[in-house]
Structure formats: structure tokens, C-alpha cells
Amino acid sequence: MRIAVITESFLPRVNGVTNSVCRVLEQFAERGHEALVIAAKPGPERYAGHEVASVGGFALPGYRSFVLGLPMARLVGKLREFRPDIIYLASPVSLGAAGATAARKLDIPCVAVFQTDIAGFARRYGLRGTDKVIWSWLRRIHSQADLTLVPSTATLKTLADHDFPRLALWRRGVDADRFRPRYRDERLRHEVAPNRETVVGYVGRLAPEKRVDLLANLSGLPGVRLLIVGDGPAEAKLRSALPNATFTGFLDGLELSRAYASLDVFIHTGANETFCQTVQEAMASGVPVVAPAAGGPLDLVTPGHTGLLYDPDSVSELRSAVMRLSTNRDLRSLYGLNARAEVEARTWNAVSDQLMGHLNAAIGGHSALTAGSEPATITTSIEANAAAGRLGKGAVAASGKGAPAVSGEAATAAKAGTGFETAA
């Protein structure tokens, strides 16, 4: 298969979108598919054997590391030259919007991946009253795609409520070899907690939308030391607000694996996560999780089994959850073992099998439409969900117009806040 990947974020910028695109590209290469990556400058010339075409971009005010790609005048020509079987839009906003338009112009099947809560992001940066405009823009982009892949049931419900068409659930994988308990580093733990305190940690971008400043409310908890891994525009402010915390800056590779595994409790504070990959990485590291009862963590954390959820607007619940785990080593150990067991099968290889099922379903639905087929219903749920390893409720069916759509049963479930069957 030839796949054009148009992404709003790519290397050297590291975030959730970049990481998932890199893993997907690696999986495409392993399966013998050829991809063309189109992303904002600067960037590598190739990744995982695939060509990378860099285009101009601009950084968001106040967040220079977040760059949006500008639509490329030669985009249509580049796609014509590559002749993709399908276009994959990763978290489309600006460059992705041009990609969706090009897909329609060239009559190429297109799958869009919804991965960033742009409206929530804007609110955290003080852009009030923008929700209606942002959701209208995003709906316009995704309405041009044959299928929109969504990472969590909470996000699925949100998009269904905003009348996004043709939705399907596709979660992210985790590298259970890279993130595992054996990387626990006692020397690092001694540096952070010299008196054998409980090490509570956050891993991720240090930015307003992540609400890492909430960790200041944990000050005064007995026997707790904070470890903060990551960088971002809020770092200086957070260092001032958390003077007793240990800040490592950005970590990658083995250093990141050691940091995760050396925690006693992982804590996430962002309330606008469409998935939250760091939660999965902490779980793979055998660490219990404390996270907001909102967005992606609702699918990932089983309260009382792998961690604890708290009301995202309740500081007292946050403190209580951390205190409960910090004072009970046996409970932490049990939750950590459960967490590791729960995510071990969620490999990138497994979720990429699901992705290929969705891509083939989108191509099949689009081809039927192009050929002028006029059956009452074009069903792509069997092949898509068989490849995805999912059965029953949440089956993706195609509309009478030939493009995949959320089945009536799945849409009802989404509106009610219930989820699709867990893929792995």
C-alpha cells in the first residue's frame, strides 16, 4: 500500500502526535508499505525508510515548540506524483485541512485521526469564546474524510455530540519492552528521595493545558517527593511553584524508561487528553496511576484496580488519591502489577493491525462509491472489525452513500457515554 501521511507535528518536535506518527510509520515499514510524510519544517529527510517532505510552518504565540504546517502550493502535485492509495491525516488543523481538500480534489480515500483537543487547548491559553469556531473548523475538515479514527470513548462521544460523521475507535499502542518494571533505578530514587520517601511523578509537556501547577497542592503531604519529567513553556513558572520538586528536563531512551519505572505513583493532571499515552507508559512500567476522571484516562485507568481517578476540578480528591497510594505500599504494588498486566497486549503491532483494517475499510468504501455502486447499504464492518479484532457493539458500518459511518447502535452508545469493545 502507498500511504501519504500528512501530519501537523513531526520530528524534531516531540509530543503525542509525533510519537504516534513515528510508531505508525515504523509499522508501515515492517509491513512493506511505502509512505510519504508531509510535515512542517524543520524535519529529517527520511524516517523509517520513508521520504519526508517538509513545508513551511508557524509557531503558536507563547508556545514556540508547537508548529503548525502551512498549506503547500505544491501539495496536490506532490500527491499526484506519489500516487497514494490513501491519505492519512494526523491531527489535522492547518496542513491537514489542505490535505483533506486535496484528497477530495484527487478522489483519493482519506482517513483522519482526531488526536488533539484544540478547543480545550485554546481555552487553557486564554482564548475564550472560540469553541464554536474551532469545532466548526474541525468538523469541516473531518467531514471530508472517509473515516475519522478516535482514540477514546470519551472523545468519541464528544465528536458525536458535535455531529462529526463516520467515526471509529482506534486506540494507541505501547512499547511494553521499552517501558517495564525492571528499569527501576535505585540510584535515581535516592537522588529524588534520599530518605526513602514515596516518589510521585509527572511525565509530559510542561504547558498550561497540562495543569502541572496542581501538583503544588500536594505540598505538605508527609513522605512524598515529586519528580517532574519534561520541558515546555511553563517550566520556569513551575520550578518556582514547586521548589522542592526534582526537575529532570526532557528525557528519552533508557533515561525515560528508568524515570517511569522509578516512580511509586504516576500522576497526570491534564483534563483535556483525548488519549494520554503517558498513562499507558506508566502502567507498562508497573506504576499505579492517579489521573483525572475525564477524556482518555477514563478508558485506561480502572479505579481500584490499576489506579485511582479524581474529579478534575477537585484538589481535595487529587490529594486524597495521592495520599491513599503514598501511604500504602502493598496497594501500590498490587495496582502496579495489575497495570502492567492490563497493557502488555496493547502492542503497536496489535493496534497497527487494527489500523490497517480501518484503512482497508476506508479504501473499500471509497472505491465502491467511485464505481457507482448503489446497494442499500455498503457494509465494511466485517472486514474492518475482523482486522481490528473487535466484534459486537461499536461495529463500523458504511452509510448508503458508500462511506464508513458510525452504526446506529454505536452512535447511541456514544451519546450515552458508553464505549466500544476494548480492542486488545
N, C-alpha and C positions, 0 to 999 in steps of 0.2 A: 504494500500500500504506500502511496505517496501522500504525505500529510504536511500541510502548511500550518505552522504553529505561530500565531500572532499573539504576542504577549505584552502586557503593559509593563511588566517588570522582568528583568533578567540580569545575569551577572554583568558587572561585579556587585550590583546591589543585591543584598541577601535579605529575603523576607519570605513569608509563607508562599506567595505566588511564585517567586523564583525557585524556591526549593521544590515545589511540586512539579513545576515545568521541567526542571532538571531530571527528576526521577522519571517522569513520563518519557522524556527524550531517551534516557538510558534504556527504558523498557522497549521503546520503539526499535532502537538499535539491536537489542538482543533478539527481537522477533524478526529482524530482517527488513523492517520498514525504513523508508527514506523520508526524512523530514527537512523542511526549510524553516528556519526560525527567523521571524521578523520582530525586532525589538528596538528600543531606544538606545542611542549611543550613550556612553562608550560600551563596548562589549567585545567578547572574543570573536575570532573569525570562524571558529567551529566549536561544537560541543557534542561529545559522544559520537563523533564522526559525521554530524550533521552540519550543513552550512548555516551560518548566522549572518543575516543581512541587517545591518544597523541603520537606523534612521534618526533624524533629528528629534529632540525632545526638550521638555522644560521641567524644571524642578518646582514643586509646590512651595509657595511662600512660607517660610518658617520651618520647612522640612526639606532641606536640600537633598537628602538621600532618597527621596521619593520622586522619581522622574516619570512623567507621562510622555509617551511617544506621540509625535506629531504625525498626522496623516501624510503618507508619502505619495508624491505626484506619480511616481512610477509603480505604485502598488499593483495596479491592475496588470501592467506589463510584466512585472516580476512574477505574478501568479500565473499569467499566461505561459511564461517561459518555463516555469516549474511543472505546470500541468498536474496539480494535486487532485487526488481522488476525493479529498475532504479538507475543509479548513477547520482548525481547532483554535478557538478564541479563548485565551486565558485571562479571566477577569477583565473583560472588555469595558473600556471607558472612552478613550480618545482614539488611539491607534486601532483598537478593537472595533470601534464603530465604523471606521473606514474599511476594515476587513469584512465586516458583515455586509456593508454596501457592495463591496467588490464581489463577494460570494454571490449575491443576488444578480449582479450585472453579468457575471460569467457563468451563472447557472451551475454553481458548484455546491454540493452539500456542505452544511456548516453546523458545527456543534459549539455552543458557548458554555463556558464553565463559570458559574457565579461563585466568586470566592471572597469578595471584599464588600463589607457593609459601608459603602461610600456615604450614605446618608448619616449613619451613626458617626463615621469618621469626621464628616463636616461639622456635626454638632459639637464634637469634642474640641474642635478648633475654633469654636465660637461663631460658626456660620449658621445662625438661627434662621428659621423660616425657609430653608432651602429644600426641605424634604420633598415637597410636591414636584418641584422642578427636577430634582435628581432622580426620583422614582420614575417620572415620565420619560426622562432620557434613557435610563437603563432598560425600561420596558420596551422602548422603541428599538434599542439595539438587539435585545434578546428575542423580540418578536420576529426578527429577520432570520433567526437560526432555525434549523430543522429540529433541534433539541437543545434544551438547557439542562446541564448537569449541576446538581445542587449537593453540597457536602453534608447537610444535616437535616433532620426532620423539622427543627425549629425554623431554619431558613426556608425550607420547602413551604411551610405554612405561610411565612411572611410573603414569599413571592406569589403564592396562590392568592393571598389576600389582596395583592397589588395587581392581580389579573395578568400575571406572566403566563404565556401559553407553553404547552409542551415541555413539562418538567419531568425529570427523573433523578432519583437519588444516586449519587456516586461519591463514596467516602474516600479518604486518603489512606495510603499505606504507611507503615512504619518499619524502619530498619531494626529488627529485633536482634541482629548481631552487633550492630554498632552501639545500640543502647541496651545495656544489660547490667544486672547487679554486680557482676564480677569486677566492674571498673571502679568500685568503691575505693576511695583513696584516703587512707587514714592520715597521711601527712597533710593533705588539703584540709581535712576535717579539723586537725589540730590547729592549723593556721586560723581557721574561722572560729572555732570553739575550743580554746585551749583548756577550758575546764570541763570538757565533755558535755557541753550544753547541747540541746536539740537544735539541729541545723535546719532552718526553714528557708526555702529558696524560691526565687523567681527567675525564669529564663525567658528572654524575649526582647523586643524593641523597647527602649525607654522613651516613650512618647505619650502625650496627653491621653489619647484614646485607650491606652492600656491601664490607666489609673493606678500606676505603681505607687503613687503617693499614699494610697490607702494603707500601705504597709506601715506607715508611721503610727497607725492606731494599734500596732502590736507592741509598741514600746511599753515597757513595764511588765510584760509577761515574764514570769520567772523562768530562768533556764532556757531562754530562746535566743539564738543568734541568727541574724539574717545574712543570706548570701544572694547577691544580685548579679546575674549574668546577662550581659548585653550592652548595647550602646544606643544612642539616639538623641534627639533634640532636647529631651527633658533631663539628661544625665546630670548636668551641673545643679539643677534645681533639686533633684532627688538626692544627690550627695549631701546637700545642705539640710534637707528634711530628714535624712536617715544617717546621722553622723556616726552611729555605731555599727552600721552595716558594712559588710565587705563587698566592694565592687570589683569585679574581675575585668570589665570591659567585654568586648566581643570575643567569643571563643568558638573554635571549630575543631573538627577532627577528634583526636583522642582526648584533648583537654576538655571538650564539651561533654564527651561521654563520662569522663571522671567527675565533672561537676554535677551532672544529673545524679549519678549513682551515689555520690557522697552526701546527698540530701537525706534528711529523715522525713521531711514533709515538703511536697511541692505545692506552691500556691500560685494561682492565677487570679488576676484582678480585673482584667478587661471584660466588659459586659456586651461587647458588640462583635463577638467572634462567630464567624459563620461555621467554623470547624474547631480550631485550636489544636494544631499539631503538637505544640509543646506538651500538652496534657498527655497525648499518646506516647511521646518520647519519655516522659517521666514514668509513665506506667510500665513501659518496656524496661526501664531501669530498675523496676521493683520498688518504686516510691509511691506511697499513698498521696492522693491529690485532694486539695481543697480548692474549689472553683465556684464561680457564680452560677446560680440556677438560671441560666439564660444562654441562648444560642447553642453552639456546638457542644459545650461541655455536658448539656443535658443528655446527649447520646452517648458520651464517652465515660462519664463517671456514674457508677452505681452506688448511691448513698448507702452507707452501712456495709459495703462490700469491698469497694476499691478506693473509697474516699468519702468526702463529705461535700455537699453543696450548700451554699448560703444565699440568702436574698441579696442580689447585687447592690441594693440600696441600704443594707443593714450592716453597719460597722460592728454592732454587738454580735450579730451572727457570725461574722468573719472572725472576730476574736474568740468566740466560743468554740468554733470549729477547730481553729489552730490550737487552742488550749487543750481541747479534748485529746487531740493526737499527740501533742508535745509532751503530755504527762502520762501517756500510756504506751510503753514500748511494745508490749505484746500486741496491742491493737494495730500499731503501725506495721509491725511485722506481718500480721495476718492480711491487712489491706494490701501491703506491698506484694505479697505472694499472689493474691487474687488478681491484682492489677497486671502483673507480668503474664499470668496465665490467660487473661482475657484478651490481650493484644498480640500474643505470639503468632497467631494465624493470620493477622492482618498485614501480610507482607505486600510490598509493592508489586510483586509478581502476581499475587492473587487479585488485587484491585485493578491491575492493568488488564487482566483477563476480562474483568467486568467492563472496563473502558472500551476494549476492542469490541465487545458485544454491542455497546451503545453506538460506537462509530459505524459498525456494520448495519445496525438498525436504521441509523440516520441516512446512510447511503441507499439502503434498500427502499426506504420510504420516499426519498427524493427521486430515485430512479423510476419508481412506479408512477409518480406524478408527472415526470418529464415524458414518459412513454404514453401518457394519456389514458392510463388505466382508470376505470370508473366502477370498481366494486363498491358495494355499500360501505364496507369497512376494510381497510387495509391493515391487517394485524401484524405488528412487528414484535409483539411482546414475547412470543415463544422463543424466537432466536436470540433476542436481546437479553432476556432474563435467564435463559439457559446458559448463555455465555457468562452472564454475571453471577450465576449460581444462586439466583433468587427466584422464589416461587410464591404464589399466593397473592395476597394483597399488595398493592403498590406496583402491579404489573404495568409496564409502559405500553400503551396501545396507540395505534395511529388513528388519526381522525379520518373522516370520509374524504378529506382533501389530500390524503396521502402523506401527511407529515406526522411524526410521532407526537402524541399528546398524553397528558395525564388521564388515565381512565377515570370514569365517574366515581368508582369506589375509592380510588386513591385520592381524588380531589376532595371527596367527603372526609376521608381520614385526615388529610392535610388541614382542612378547615377546622376539624375538631381537635387538632393538635396531636393526633396520634401518628405513629411513624410507619415507614415501610419496614419490611423484614430486614433484620441485620444481615449484611452481605456475607460476612465471614462466619 
